[in-house]
Amino acid sequence: MNPERFSSAVLNWYDIHGRKDLPWQQNITPYRVWVSEIMLQQTQVSTVLGYFDRFMQALPDVQALAAASEDEVLHLWTGLGYYSRARNLHKTAKIVVTEHNGEFPRSVEALVVLPGIGRSTAGAIASLSMNIRAPILDGNVKRVLARYSAQSGYPGEPAVARALWDVAERYTPHIRVGNYTQAMMDLGATLCTRSKPTCLLCPLKEGCQAHRLGRETDFPEPKPRKTLPQKRTLMPLIINDDNAILLHRRPSSGLWGGLWSPPELDTVDQLGALTERHSLIMEQRQALPGLTHTFSHFQLNIEPWLIHVDSRNQSMTEPDWLWYNLANPPRLGLAAPVKKLLKRAEEALKGETV
């Protein structure tokens, strides 16, 4: 297909079958599109739906996001993972307010300068909310174009990515660019799926090289598999007489940056130094079931311990440390595994009182 036939086929399909009722497709603004695009990075639409609505209720515009505390932003993000996305969202909101008078820049080149916005996200913001012609290449669109052009190689490799960007540029039309962008994402999400593409219903089947070869699922090529390294850590859930657990704020960079979690130790023997540091008297300890969490580049095996302490002679004055009350939890950013650990501590405490 030539570019005109390609885009016409995509837009005709979109008019009949495209998704038009997602929350971020209503009352479209650059802010709403930007937040949704960041949330949708490496996260399914079904997961994002609830998070997006809650986020918009709490922080309805870029000014509200810029004025919010980092704890509030991370609290609203808790469970979505990849928390650098939330921190960059916060940074970008402040830049948009202070340096751009609260208005998002109206070009891909200016958008990609902002923290956390890459070329594809910038293209989505520009096309969906500003009707500016800009190709995108998110995961769904990569799959559609890799199959359509039978592009060999893993899309994460620079040469393969450049080839797919060329294809995306060639077929992006000059009219109805917002609808076209949404249509391409919808095609990848609903028809051109990873394992069982519905080729008979696809508007691009006539020109699709992978379909012509009968090799649809061979494209795009997967990332070369590597054995994930294993890491182990001990996390003490130090609990006082008020059923509050000692947490600390992690450094802003690195694993779970800016989130709150129990401290990490190498061995149980280090508990003494930790409790002494905070003037706590250790009374009893109990091993809880282990927890394994898989990150993109390693697997973390967490060994949790419930540690009862006497904290009557202690008042928490150290910065970035606090007592997290299980009955009345503060609004803080917590990683999903930490939420699970706090839940296990709560269940263990209930078992003790039975």
ABEGO torsion letter per residue (X at the ends): XBAAAAAAAAAAAAAAABBAABAAABGBBAAAAAAAAAAABGBBAAAAAAAAAAAAAABABAAAAAABBAAAAAAAABGAEGAAAAAAAAAAAAAAAAAAGGBBBABAAAAAABBGBBAAAAAAAAAAAAGBBBBBBBAAAAAAAAAAAGBBEBAABAAAAAAAAAAAAAABBABGAAAAAAAAAAAAAAABBAABBBAAABAAAAABAAAAAGAAAAOBBBBBBBBBBBBBBBBBBBBBAAGBBBBBBBBABEBGBGBBBBBBBABAAAAAAAAAAAGBBBABBBBBBBBBBBBAABBBBBBBBBBBBBAAABBBABBGBBBBBAABBBBBBBBAAAAAAAAAAAAAAAAAAX
